[in-house]
Amino acid sequence: MLDVVEYRVRGERVRAKYYLMEYLYDSYDNDPVLEHRPTRWLSFVEAATEVRHPETSYLLSLAEREYARLAGGSPTS
């Protein structure tokens, strides 16, 4: 688990847990009707330029550090 982030959506408090996971496959790969949001795979640096919320930027930074720690090297770009 990377962290727990709390924020508000339409006045309602939301508490979300975020995890760093390894991508193996996507069950939606074979049935695009099930998922309606576009998917793009980006490096940490590319993703950081795309985010709009401070919480997302913070989580990307945490994920990059944790990924580097687990991989035994420096963060990827």
Phi and psi restraints in degrees (range 20) as a CNS / XPLOR table:
assign (resid 1 and name C) (resid 2 and name N)
       (resid 2 and name CA) (resid 2 and name C) 1.0 -80.8 20.0 2
assign (resid 2 and name N) (resid 2 and name CA)
       (resid 2 and name C) (resid 3 and name N) 1.0 -52.5 20.0 2
assign (resid 2 and name C) (resid 3 and name N)
       (resid 3 and name CA) (resid 3 and name C) 1.0 -174.6 20.0 2
assign (resid 3 and name N) (resid 3 and name CA)
       (resid 3 and name C) (resid 4 and name N) 1.0 170.7 20.0 2
assign (resid 3 and name C) (resid 4 and name N)
       (resid 4 and name CA) (resid 4 and name C) 1.0 -113.8 20.0 2
assign (resid 4 and name N) (resid 4 and name CA)
       (resid 4 and name C) (resid 5 and name N) 1.0 128.8 20.0 2
assign (resid 4 and name C) (resid 5 and name N)
       (resid 5 and name CA) (resid 5 and name C) 1.0 -120.9 20.0 2
assign (resid 5 and name N) (resid 5 and name CA)
       (resid 5 and name C) (resid 6 and name N) 1.0 136.0 20.0 2
assign (resid 5 and name C) (resid 6 and name N)
       (resid 6 and name CA) (resid 6 and name C) 1.0 -115.3 20.0 2
assign (resid 6 and name N) (resid 6 and name CA)
       (resid 6 and name C) (resid 7 and name N) 1.0 139.1 20.0 2
assign (resid 6 and name C) (resid 7 and name N)
       (resid 7 and name CA) (resid 7 and name C) 1.0 -155.6 20.0 2
assign (resid 7 and name N) (resid 7 and name CA)
       (resid 7 and name C) (resid 8 and name N) 1.0 175.0 20.0 2
assign (resid 7 and name C) (resid 8 and name N)
       (resid 8 and name CA) (resid 8 and name C) 1.0 -115.0 20.0 2
assign (resid 8 and name N) (resid 8 and name CA)
       (resid 8 and name C) (resid 9 and name N) 1.0 139.5 20.0 2
assign (resid 8 and name C) (resid 9 and name N)
       (resid 9 and name CA) (resid 9 and name C) 1.0 -128.2 20.0 2
assign (resid 9 and name N) (resid 9 and name CA)
       (resid 9 and name C) (resid 10 and name N) 1.0 118.4 20.0 2
assign (resid 9 and name C) (resid 10 and name N)
       (resid 10 and name CA) (resid 10 and name C) 1.0 49.7 20.0 2
assign (resid 10 and name N) (resid 10 and name CA)
       (resid 10 and name C) (resid 11 and name N) 1.0 42.6 20.0 2
assign (resid 10 and name C) (resid 11 and name N)
       (resid 11 and name CA) (resid 11 and name C) 1.0 81.3 20.0 2
assign (resid 11 and name N) (resid 11 and name CA)
       (resid 11 and name C) (resid 12 and name N) 1.0 -4.7 20.0 2
assign (resid 11 and name C) (resid 12 and name N)
       (resid 12 and name CA) (resid 12 and name C) 1.0 -102.3 20.0 2
assign (resid 12 and name N) (resid 12 and name CA)
       (resid 12 and name C) (resid 13 and name N) 1.0 134.2 20.0 2
assign (resid 12 and name C) (resid 13 and name N)
       (resid 13 and name CA) (resid 13 and name C) 1.0 -73.4 20.0 2
assign (resid 13 and name N) (resid 13 and name CA)
       (resid 13 and name C) (resid 14 and name N) 1.0 131.3 20.0 2
assign (resid 13 and name C) (resid 14 and name N)
       (resid 14 and name CA) (resid 14 and name C) 1.0 -120.7 20.0 2
assign (resid 14 and name N) (resid 14 and name CA)
       (resid 14 and name C) (resid 15 and name N) 1.0 133.9 20.0 2
assign (resid 14 and name C) (resid 15 and name N)
       (resid 15 and name CA) (resid 15 and name C) 1.0 -121.1 20.0 2
assign (resid 15 and name N) (resid 15 and name CA)
       (resid 15 and name C) (resid 16 and name N) 1.0 117.0 20.0 2
assign (resid 15 and name C) (resid 16 and name N)
       (resid 16 and name CA) (resid 16 and name C) 1.0 -122.7 20.0 2
assign (resid 16 and name N) (resid 16 and name CA)
       (resid 16 and name C) (resid 17 and name N) 1.0 137.1 20.0 2
assign (resid 16 and name C) (resid 17 and name N)
       (resid 17 and name CA) (resid 17 and name C) 1.0 -98.9 20.0 2
assign (resid 17 and name N) (resid 17 and name CA)
       (resid 17 and name C) (resid 18 and name N) 1.0 135.2 20.0 2
assign (resid 17 and name C) (resid 18 and name N)
       (resid 18 and name CA) (resid 18 and name C) 1.0 -116.3 20.0 2
assign (resid 18 and name N) (resid 18 and name CA)
       (resid 18 and name C) (resid 19 and name N) 1.0 138.6 20.0 2
assign (resid 18 and name C) (resid 19 and name N)
       (resid 19 and name CA) (resid 19 and name C) 1.0 -126.2 20.0 2
assign (resid 19 and name N) (resid 19 and name CA)
       (resid 19 and name C) (resid 20 and name N) 1.0 148.0 20.0 2
assign (resid 19 and name C) (resid 20 and name N)
       (resid 20 and name CA) (resid 20 and name C) 1.0 -93.8 20.0 2
assign (resid 20 and name N) (resid 20 and name CA)
       (resid 20 and name C) (resid 21 and name N) 1.0 123.3 20.0 2
assign (resid 20 and name C) (resid 21 and name N)
       (resid 21 and name CA) (resid 21 and name C) 1.0 -131.0 20.0 2
assign (resid 21 and name N) (resid 21 and name CA)
       (resid 21 and name C) (resid 22 and name N) 1.0 155.6 20.0 2
assign (resid 21 and name C) (resid 22 and name N)
       (resid 22 and name CA) (resid 22 and name C) 1.0 -91.6 20.0 2
assign (resid 22 and name N) (resid 22 and name CA)
       (resid 22 and name C) (resid 23 and name N) 1.0 132.0 20.0 2
assign (resid 22 and name C) (resid 23 and name N)
       (resid 23 and name CA) (resid 23 and name C) 1.0 -76.6 20.0 2
assign (resid 23 and name N) (resid 23 and name CA)
       (resid 23 and name C) (resid 24 and name N) 1.0 123.2 20.0 2
assign (resid 23 and name C) (resid 24 and name N)
       (resid 24 and name CA) (resid 24 and name C) 1.0 -108.6 20.0 2
assign (resid 24 and name N) (resid 24 and name CA)
       (resid 24 and name C) (resid 25 and name N) 1.0 -52.4 20.0 2
assign (resid 24 and name C) (resid 25 and name N)
       (resid 25 and name CA) (resid 25 and name C) 1.0 -164.4 20.0 2
assign (resid 25 and name N) (resid 25 and name CA)
       (resid 25 and name C) (resid 26 and name N) 1.0 165.9 20.0 2
assign (resid 25 and name C) (resid 26 and name N)
       (resid 26 and name CA) (resid 26 and name C) 1.0 -118.8 20.0 2
assign (resid 26 and name N) (resid 26 and name CA)
       (resid 26 and name C) (resid 27 and name N) 1.0 122.7 20.0 2
assign (resid 26 and name C) (resid 27 and name N)
       (resid 27 and name CA) (resid 27 and name C) 1.0 -62.4 20.0 2
assign (resid 27 and name N) (resid 27 and name CA)
       (resid 27 and name C) (resid 28 and name N) 1.0 -18.6 20.0 2
assign (resid 27 and name C) (resid 28 and name N)
       (resid 28 and name CA) (resid 28 and name C) 1.0 -82.9 20.0 2
assign (resid 28 and name N) (resid 28 and name CA)
       (resid 28 and name C) (resid 29 and name N) 1.0 -10.7 20.0 2
assign (resid 28 and name C) (resid 29 and name N)
       (resid 29 and name CA) (resid 29 and name C) 1.0 -54.1 20.0 2
assign (resid 29 and name N) (resid 29 and name CA)
       (resid 29 and name C) (resid 30 and name N) 1.0 -36.3 20.0 2
assign (resid 29 and name C) (resid 30 and name N)
       (resid 30 and name CA) (resid 30 and name C) 1.0 -96.1 20.0 2
assign (resid 30 and name N) (resid 30 and name CA)
       (resid 30 and name C) (resid 31 and name N) 1.0 -5.8 20.0 2
assign (resid 30 and name C) (resid 31 and name N)
       (resid 31 and name CA) (resid 31 and name C) 1.0 -143.3 20.0 2
assign (resid 31 and name N) (resid 31 and name CA)
       (resid 31 and name C) (resid 32 and name N) 1.0 78.1 20.0 2
assign (resid 31 and name C) (resid 32 and name N)
       (resid 32 and name CA) (resid 32 and name C) 1.0 -62.9 20.0 2
assign (resid 32 and name N) (resid 32 and name CA)
       (resid 32 and name C) (resid 33 and name N) 1.0 -14.3 20.0 2
assign (resid 32 and name C) (resid 33 and name N)
       (resid 33 and name CA) (resid 33 and name C) 1.0 -66.3 20.0 2
assign (resid 33 and name N) (resid 33 and name CA)
       (resid 33 and name C) (resid 34 and name N) 1.0 -28.5 20.0 2
assign (resid 33 and name C) (resid 34 and name N)
       (resid 34 and name CA) (resid 34 and name C) 1.0 -72.8 20.0 2
assign (resid 34 and name N) (resid 34 and name CA)
       (resid 34 and name C) (resid 35 and name N) 1.0 -25.5 20.0 2
assign (resid 34 and name C) (resid 35 and name N)
       (resid 35 and name CA) (resid 35 and name C) 1.0 -122.0 20.0 2
assign (resid 35 and name N) (resid 35 and name CA)
       (resid 35 and name C) (resid 36 and name N) 1.0 126.6 20.0 2
assign (resid 35 and name C) (resid 36 and name N)
       (resid 36 and name CA) (resid 36 and name C) 1.0 -104.8 20.0 2
assign (resid 36 and name N) (resid 36 and name CA)
       (resid 36 and name C) (resid 37 and name N) 1.0 -4.3 20.0 2
assign (resid 36 and name C) (resid 37 and name N)
       (resid 37 and name CA) (resid 37 and name C) 1.0 -94.7 20.0 2
assign (resid 37 and name N) (resid 37 and name CA)
       (resid 37 and name C) (resid 38 and name N) 1.0 140.2 20.0 2
assign (resid 37 and name C) (resid 38 and name N)
       (resid 38 and name CA) (resid 38 and name C) 1.0 -69.2 20.0 2
assign (resid 38 and name N) (resid 38 and name CA)
       (resid 38 and name C) (resid 39 and name N) 1.0 149.1 20.0 2
assign (resid 38 and name C) (resid 39 and name N)
       (resid 39 and name CA) (resid 39 and name C) 1.0 -120.7 20.0 2
assign (resid 39 and name N) (resid 39 and name CA)
       (resid 39 and name C) (resid 40 and name N) 1.0 133.5 20.0 2
assign (resid 39 and name C) (resid 40 and name N)
       (resid 40 and name CA) (resid 40 and name C) 1.0 -134.5 20.0 2
assign (resid 40 and name N) (resid 40 and name CA)
       (resid 40 and name C) (resid 41 and name N) 1.0 139.2 20.0 2
assign (resid 40 and name C) (resid 41 and name N)
       (resid 41 and name CA) (resid 41 and name C) 1.0 -102.0 20.0 2
assign (resid 41 and name N) (resid 41 and name CA)
       (resid 41 and name C) (resid 42 and name N) 1.0 122.6 20.0 2
assign (resid 41 and name C) (resid 42 and name N)
       (resid 42 and name CA) (resid 42 and name C) 1.0 -126.7 20.0 2
assign (resid 42 and name N) (resid 42 and name CA)
       (resid 42 and name C) (resid 43 and name N) 1.0 155.6 20.0 2
assign (resid 42 and name C) (resid 43 and name N)
       (resid 43 and name CA) (resid 43 and name C) 1.0 -69.6 20.0 2
assign (resid 43 and name N) (resid 43 and name CA)
       (resid 43 and name C) (resid 44 and name N) 1.0 168.4 20.0 2
assign (resid 43 and name C) (resid 44 and name N)
       (resid 44 and name CA) (resid 44 and name C) 1.0 -60.4 20.0 2
assign (resid 44 and name N) (resid 44 and name CA)
       (resid 44 and name C) (resid 45 and name N) 1.0 -41.4 20.0 2
assign (resid 44 and name C) (resid 45 and name N)
       (resid 45 and name CA) (resid 45 and name C) 1.0 -64.9 20.0 2
assign (resid 45 and name N) (resid 45 and name CA)
       (resid 45 and name C) (resid 46 and name N) 1.0 -46.0 20.0 2
assign (resid 45 and name C) (resid 46 and name N)
       (resid 46 and name CA) (resid 46 and name C) 1.0 -62.6 20.0 2
assign (resid 46 and name N) (resid 46 and name CA)
       (resid 46 and name C) (resid 47 and name N) 1.0 -43.6 20.0 2
assign (resid 46 and name C) (resid 47 and name N)
       (resid 47 and name CA) (resid 47 and name C) 1.0 -62.0 20.0 2
assign (resid 47 and name N) (resid 47 and name CA)
       (resid 47 and name C) (resid 48 and name N) 1.0 -38.8 20.0 2
assign (resid 47 and name C) (resid 48 and name N)
       (resid 48 and name CA) (resid 48 and name C) 1.0 -61.9 20.0 2
assign (resid 48 and name N) (resid 48 and name CA)
       (resid 48 and name C) (resid 49 and name N) 1.0 -28.7 20.0 2
assign (resid 48 and name C) (resid 49 and name N)
       (resid 49 and name CA) (resid 49 and name C) 1.0 -80.4 20.0 2
assign (resid 49 and name N) (resid 49 and name CA)
       (resid 49 and name C) (resid 50 and name N) 1.0 -14.0 20.0 2
assign (resid 49 and name C) (resid 50 and name N)
       (resid 50 and name CA) (resid 50 and name C) 1.0 -96.5 20.0 2
assign (resid 50 and name N) (resid 50 and name CA)
       (resid 50 and name C) (resid 51 and name N) 1.0 -21.1 20.0 2
assign (resid 50 and name C) (resid 51 and name N)
       (resid 51 and name CA) (resid 51 and name C) 1.0 -72.5 20.0 2
assign (resid 51 and name N) (resid 51 and name CA)
       (resid 51 and name C) (resid 52 and name N) 1.0 152.3 20.0 2
assign (resid 51 and name C) (resid 52 and name N)
       (resid 52 and name CA) (resid 52 and name C) 1.0 -114.3 20.0 2
assign (resid 52 and name N) (resid 52 and name CA)
       (resid 52 and name C) (resid 53 and name N) 1.0 -15.5 20.0 2
assign (resid 52 and name C) (resid 53 and name N)
       (resid 53 and name CA) (resid 53 and name C) 1.0 -116.1 20.0 2
assign (resid 53 and name N) (resid 53 and name CA)
       (resid 53 and name C) (resid 54 and name N) 1.0 139.8 20.0 2
assign (resid 53 and name C) (resid 54 and name N)
       (resid 54 and name CA) (resid 54 and name C) 1.0 -57.2 20.0 2
assign (resid 54 and name N) (resid 54 and name CA)
       (resid 54 and name C) (resid 55 and name N) 1.0 -35.4 20.0 2
assign (resid 54 and name C) (resid 55 and name N)
       (resid 55 and name CA) (resid 55 and name C) 1.0 -62.2 20.0 2
assign (resid 55 and name N) (resid 55 and name CA)
       (resid 55 and name C) (resid 56 and name N) 1.0 -38.6 20.0 2
assign (resid 55 and name C) (resid 56 and name N)
       (resid 56 and name CA) (resid 56 and name C) 1.0 -69.2 20.0 2
assign (resid 56 and name N) (resid 56 and name CA)
       (resid 56 and name C) (resid 57 and name N) 1.0 -40.9 20.0 2
assign (resid 56 and name C) (resid 57 and name N)
       (resid 57 and name CA) (resid 57 and name C) 1.0 -61.1 20.0 2
assign (resid 57 and name N) (resid 57 and name CA)
       (resid 57 and name C) (resid 58 and name N) 1.0 -44.0 20.0 2
assign (resid 57 and name C) (resid 58 and name N)
       (resid 58 and name CA) (resid 58 and name C) 1.0 -60.4 20.0 2
assign (resid 58 and name N) (resid 58 and name CA)
       (resid 58 and name C) (resid 59 and name N) 1.0 -45.5 20.0 2
assign (resid 58 and name C) (resid 59 and name N)
       (resid 59 and name CA) (resid 59 and name C) 1.0 -66.4 20.0 2
assign (resid 59 and name N) (resid 59 and name CA)
       (resid 59 and name C) (resid 60 and name N) 1.0 -38.2 20.0 2
assign (resid 59 and name C) (resid 60 and name N)
       (resid 60 and name CA) (resid 60 and name C) 1.0 -61.7 20.0 2
assign (resid 60 and name N) (resid 60 and name CA)
       (resid 60 and name C) (resid 61 and name N) 1.0 -42.0 20.0 2
assign (resid 60 and name C) (resid 61 and name N)
       (resid 61 and name CA) (resid 61 and name C) 1.0 -62.6 20.0 2
assign (resid 61 and name N) (resid 61 and name CA)
       (resid 61 and name C) (resid 62 and name N) 1.0 -44.4 20.0 2
assign (resid 61 and name C) (resid 62 and name N)
       (resid 62 and name CA) (resid 62 and name C) 1.0 -61.7 20.0 2
assign (resid 62 and name N) (resid 62 and name CA)
       (resid 62 and name C) (resid 63 and name N) 1.0 -44.5 20.0 2
assign (resid 62 and name C) (resid 63 and name N)
       (resid 63 and name CA) (resid 63 and name C) 1.0 -63.4 20.0 2
assign (resid 63 and name N) (resid 63 and name CA)
       (resid 63 and name C) (resid 64 and name N) 1.0 -41.4 20.0 2
assign (resid 63 and name C) (resid 64 and name N)
       (resid 64 and name CA) (resid 64 and name C) 1.0 -63.0 20.0 2
assign (resid 64 and name N) (resid 64 and name CA)
       (resid 64 and name C) (resid 65 and name N) 1.0 -44.8 20.0 2
assign (resid 64 and name C) (resid 65 and name N)
       (resid 65 and name CA) (resid 65 and name C) 1.0 -64.1 20.0 2
assign (resid 65 and name N) (resid 65 and name CA)
       (resid 65 and name C) (resid 66 and name N) 1.0 -43.8 20.0 2
assign (resid 65 and name C) (resid 66 and name N)
       (resid 66 and name CA) (resid 66 and name C) 1.0 -66.8 20.0 2
assign (resid 66 and name N) (resid 66 and name CA)
       (resid 66 and name C) (resid 67 and name N) 1.0 -40.0 20.0 2
assign (resid 66 and name C) (resid 67 and name N)
       (resid 67 and name CA) (resid 67 and name C) 1.0 -60.5 20.0 2
assign (resid 67 and name N) (resid 67 and name CA)
       (resid 67 and name C) (resid 68 and name N) 1.0 -45.3 20.0 2
assign (resid 67 and name C) (resid 68 and name N)
       (resid 68 and name CA) (resid 68 and name C) 1.0 -62.8 20.0 2
assign (resid 68 and name N) (resid 68 and name CA)
       (resid 68 and name C) (resid 69 and name N) 1.0 -40.8 20.0 2
assign (resid 68 and name C) (resid 69 and name N)
       (resid 69 and name CA) (resid 69 and name C) 1.0 -62.6 20.0 2
assign (resid 69 and name N) (resid 69 and name CA)
       (resid 69 and name C) (resid 70 and name N) 1.0 -45.8 20.0 2
assign (resid 69 and name C) (resid 70 and name N)
       (resid 70 and name CA) (resid 70 and name C) 1.0 -67.8 20.0 2
assign (resid 70 and name N) (resid 70 and name CA)
       (resid 70 and name C) (resid 71 and name N) 1.0 -33.4 20.0 2
assign (resid 70 and name C) (resid 71 and name N)
       (resid 71 and name CA) (resid 71 and name C) 1.0 -82.1 20.0 2
assign (resid 71 and name N) (resid 71 and name CA)
       (resid 71 and name C) (resid 72 and name N) 1.0 -9.8 20.0 2
assign (resid 71 and name C) (resid 72 and name N)
       (resid 72 and name CA) (resid 72 and name C) 1.0 74.9 20.0 2
assign (resid 72 and name N) (resid 72 and name CA)
       (resid 72 and name C) (resid 73 and name N) 1.0 26.8 20.0 2
assign (resid 72 and name C) (resid 73 and name N)
       (resid 73 and name CA) (resid 73 and name C) 1.0 -145.3 20.0 2
assign (resid 73 and name N) (resid 73 and name CA)
       (resid 73 and name C) (resid 74 and name N) 1.0 -159.2 20.0 2
assign (resid 73 and name C) (resid 74 and name N)
       (resid 74 and name CA) (resid 74 and name C) 1.0 -90.8 20.0 2
assign (resid 74 and name N) (resid 74 and name CA)
       (resid 74 and name C) (resid 75 and name N) 1.0 160.6 20.0 2
assign (resid 74 and name C) (resid 75 and name N)
       (resid 75 and name CA) (resid 75 and name C) 1.0 -57.5 20.0 2
assign (resid 75 and name N) (resid 75 and name CA)
       (resid 75 and name C) (resid 76 and name N) 1.0 148.6 20.0 2
assign (resid 75 and name C) (resid 76 and name N)
       (resid 76 and name CA) (resid 76 and name C) 1.0 -88.6 20.0 2
assign (resid 76 and name N) (resid 76 and name CA)
       (resid 76 and name C) (resid 77 and name N) 1.0 160.7 20.0 2
